[in-house]
């Protein structure tokens, strides 16, 4: 048995399954390294990691197996904009993109691109979007981000990160109407959240859903219906893993609407 294991370890051939495991491990290392580099910003109250990396970070030990994108979204409350700019002054490993200064590009390929997006709690609708103009750190402020509320503070080793509550992020992703691959990725983030959510998170989704407008309720249920019909996309979370959970959630929400 031992001799066989040694032989496999020395072989240049790696199975697709092993290559996938190695790829996931590399991605996790890059994700955690990127969060570590952004730690001065993440220590500011109200700043959260949002978007596609939340399901990855909510997995046990931040396992990061639910990969949808190769970047990190940092949600910046507009009231903390000045503090964030101050924290960025001494940041190493990143430089703002000359084309889009709210996107910071890594100096090292072992880090992920970071997007700074603005949260204005006075907004609510998808149409409520504006640019907070600033020479150093302009922010695109999205109305739907006001559904996000601060959730758990997670720590693995020296990495500390605040995440939004899963229910609010799930509602935000299901209300975001985008076509093509970007739209599919939003739904796959919602899928990832369902895969890592606890029962109390699902209960909170139902409670938040009850407070939406009738039009928003239809959008949420429609997005879940589309997600339930989606096929698998290589190297991304498979909707087939959660068809029963999606169907149960649709049934529960339809009883509310």
For each residue, the residues with C-beta under 8 A, 3 or more apart:
1: 4 5
2: 5 6
3: 6 7
4: 1 7 8
5: 1 2 8 9
6: 2 3 9 10
7: 3 4 10 11
8: 4 5 11
9: 5 6
10: 6 7
11: 7 8 14
12:
13:
14: 11 18 19 22
15: 18 19
16: 19 20
17: 20 21
18: 14 15 21 22
19: 14 15 16 22 23
20: 16 17 23 24 235
21: 17 18 24 25
22: 14 18 19 25 26
23: 19 20 26 27 235
24: 20 21 27 28 63 64 65 67
25: 21 22 28 29
26: 22 23 29 30
27: 23 24 30 31 64 67 70
28: 24 25 31 32 56 62 63 64
29: 25 26 32 33 110
30: 26 27 33 34 110 111 112
31: 27 28 34 35 53 56 57 62 64 72 112
32: 28 29 35 36 62 64 156 157 159
33: 29 30 36 37 110 111
34: 30 31 37 38 72 106 111 112 114
35: 31 32 38 39 42 49 72 159 161
36: 32 33 39 158 159
37: 33 34 91 92 93 94 106 111
38: 34 35 41 42 72 74 91 94 114
39: 35 36 42 43 159 160
40: 43 44 87 88 90 91
41: 38 44 47 74 84 87 88 91
42: 35 38 39 47 49 74 160 161 162
43: 39 40 47 87 160
44: 40 41 47 80 83 84 87
45: 80
46: 77 79 80 150
47: 41 42 43 44 74 75 76 77 80 84 162
48: 74 75 148 150 151 161 162 163 164
49: 35 42 53 54 57 72 73 74 75 161 162 163
50: 54 73 74 75 117 145 148 164 169
51: 54 69 72 73 115 169 189
52: 55 56 68 69 71 73 185 188 189 192
53: 31 49 56 57 64 69 72 73
54: 49 50 51 57 58 163 164 166 169 189 192 193
55: 52 58 59 66 189 192 193 195 196 237
56: 28 31 52 53 59 62 63 64 65 66 67 192
57: 31 49 53 54 62 64 154 161 163
58: 54 55 154 163 166 193 196
59: 55 56 62 63 64 65 66 196
60: 63
61: 156
62: 28 31 32 56 57 59 154 156 159
63: 24 28 56 59 60
64: 24 27 28 31 32 53 56 57 59 67
65: 24 56 59
66: 55 56 59 192 195 196 237
67: 24 27 56 64 70 235 236 237
68: 52 185 188 189 192 236 237
69: 51 52 53 185
70: 27 67 112 113
71: 52 112 113 114 115
72: 31 34 35 38 49 51 53 112 113 114 115
73: 49 50 51 52 53 114 115 117
74: 38 41 42 47 48 49 50 114 115 116 117
75: 47 48 49 50 117 118 119 145 148 164
76: 47 80 81 84 116 117 118 119 139
77: 46 47 80 81 118 119 120 121
78: 81 118 119 120 132 139 141
79: 46
80: 44 45 46 47 76 77 83 84
81: 76 77 78 84 85 118 132 134 137 139
82: 85 86
83: 44 80 86 87
84: 41 44 47 76 80 81 87 88 116 137
85: 81 82 88 89 134 136 137
86: 82 83 89
87: 40 41 43 44 83 84 90 91
88: 40 41 84 85 91 136 137
89: 85 86
90: 40 87
91: 37 38 40 41 87 88 94
92: 37
93: 37 106 107 108 111
94: 37 38 91 104 105 106 107 111 114
95: 104 105 107
96: 101 102 103 104 105 136 137
97: 100 101 103 104 105
98: 101
99: 103
100: 97 103
101: 96 97 98 136 137 138
102: 96 115 116 117 137 138 139 140
103: 96 97 99 100 113 114 115 116
104: 94 95 96 97 113 114 115 116
105: 94 95 96 97 113
106: 34 37 93 94 109 110 111 112 113 114
107: 93 94 95 111
108: 93 111
109: 106
110: 29 30 33 106
111: 30 33 34 37 93 94 106 107 108
112: 30 31 34 70 71 72 106
113: 70 71 72 103 104 105 106
114: 34 38 71 72 73 74 94 103 104 106
115: 51 71 72 73 74 102 103 104
116: 74 76 84 102 103 104 137 139
117: 50 73 74 75 76 102 139 140 141 142 145
118: 75 76 77 78 81 132 139 140 141 142 145
119: 75 76 77 78 141 142 145 146 148
120: 77 78 123 128 130 141 143 145 146
121: 77 146
122: 146
123: 120 128 129 141 142 143 145 146
124: 128 143 144 146
125: 128 143 144
126: 129 142 143 144 175 176 177
127: 143
128: 120 123 124 125 143
129: 123 126 140 141 142 143
130: 120 141
131: 138 139 140 141
132: 78 81 118 138 139 140 141
133: 138
134: 81 85 137 138 139
135: 138
136: 85 88 96 101
137: 81 84 85 88 96 101 102 116 134
138: 101 102 131 132 133 134 135
139: 76 78 81 102 116 117 118 131 132 134
140: 102 117 118 129 131 132
141: 78 117 118 119 120 123 129 130 131 132 145
142: 117 118 119 123 126 129 145
143: 120 123 124 125 126 127 128 129 146
144: 124 125 126 147 172 175 176
145: 50 75 117 118 119 120 123 141 142 148 172
146: 119 120 121 122 123 124 143
147: 144 168 169 171 172 175 208
148: 48 50 75 119 145 164 165 168 169 172
149: 164 165 168
150: 46 48 162 164 165
151: 48 162 163 164 165 166
152: 162 163
153: 160 161 162 163
154: 57 58 62 160 161 162 163
155: 159 160 161
156: 32 61 62 159
157: 32
158: 36
159: 32 35 36 39 62 155 156
160: 39 42 43 153 154 155
161: 35 42 48 49 57 153 154 155
162: 42 47 48 49 150 151 152 153 154
163: 48 49 54 57 58 151 152 153 154
164: 48 50 54 75 148 149 150 151 168 169
165: 148 149 150 151 168 169 201 204
166: 54 58 151 169 170 193 196 197 201 204
167: 170 171 197 201 202 204 205 207 208
168: 147 148 149 164 165 171 172 208
169: 50 51 54 147 148 164 165 166 172 173 189 193
170: 166 167 173 174 190 193 194 197 201 205
171: 147 167 168 174 175 205 208 209 212 220
172: 144 145 147 148 168 169 175 176
173: 169 170 176 186 187 189 190 193 223
174: 170 171 187 190 219 220 223 224
175: 126 144 147 171 172 216 219 220 223
176: 126 144 172 173 183 186
177: 126 183 219 223
178: 182 183 186
179: 182 183
180: 183 184
181: 184 185
182: 178 179 185 186
183: 176 177 178 179 180 186 187
184: 180 181 187 188 230 233
185: 52 68 69 181 182 188 189
186: 173 176 178 182 183 189 190
187: 173 174 183 184 190 191 223 226 227 230
188: 52 68 184 185 191 192 230 233 236 237 239
189: 51 52 54 55 68 169 173 185 186 192 193
190: 170 173 174 186 187 193 194 223 224 227
191: 187 188 194 195 227 237 239 241 242 246
192: 52 54 55 56 66 68 188 189 195 196 237
193: 54 55 58 166 169 170 173 189 190 196 197 201
194: 170 190 191 197 242 245 246 249
195: 55 66 191 192 237 241 242 245
196: 55 58 59 66 166 192 193
197: 166 167 170 193 194 201 202 205
198: 201 202
199: 202 203
200: 203 204
201: 165 166 167 170 193 197 198 204 205
202: 167 197 198 199 205 206 249
203: 199 200 206 207
204: 165 166 167 200 201 207 208
205: 167 170 171 197 201 202 208 209 249 253
206: 202 203 209 210 252 253 256
207: 167 203 204 210 211
208: 147 167 168 171 204 205 211 212
209: 171 205 206 212 217 220 253 256 257
210: 206 207 256
211: 207 208
212: 171 208 209 216 217 220
213: 216 217
214: 217 218 257
215: 218 219
216: 175 212 213 219 220
217: 209 212 213 214 220 221 253 256 257
218: 214 215 221 222 257
219: 174 175 177 215 216 222 223
220: 171 174 175 209 212 216 217 223 224 253
221: 217 218 224 225 250 253 254 257
222: 218 219 225 226
223: 173 174 175 177 187 190 219 220 226 227
224: 174 190 220 221 227 228 246 249 250 253
225: 221 222 228 229 250
226: 187 222 223 229 230
227: 187 190 191 223 224 230 239 246
228: 224 225 239 243 246 247 250
229: 225 226
230: 184 187 188 226 227 233 239
231: 239
232: 236 238 239 240
233: 184 188 230 236
234:
235: 20 23 67
236: 67 68 188 232 233
237: 55 66 67 68 188 191 192 195 241
238: 232 241
239: 188 191 227 228 230 231 232 242 243 246
240: 232 243
241: 191 195 237 238
242: 191 194 195 239 245 246
243: 228 239 240 246 247
244: 247 248
245: 194 195 242 248 249
246: 191 194 224 227 228 239 242 243 249 250
247: 228 243 244 250 251
248: 244 245 251 252
249: 194 202 205 224 245 246 252 253
250: 221 224 225 228 246 247 253 254
251: 247 248 254 255
252: 206 248 249 255 256
253: 205 206 209 217 220 221 224 249 250 256 257
254: 221 250 251 257
255: 251 252
256: 206 209 210 217 252 253
257: 209 214 217 218 221 253 254
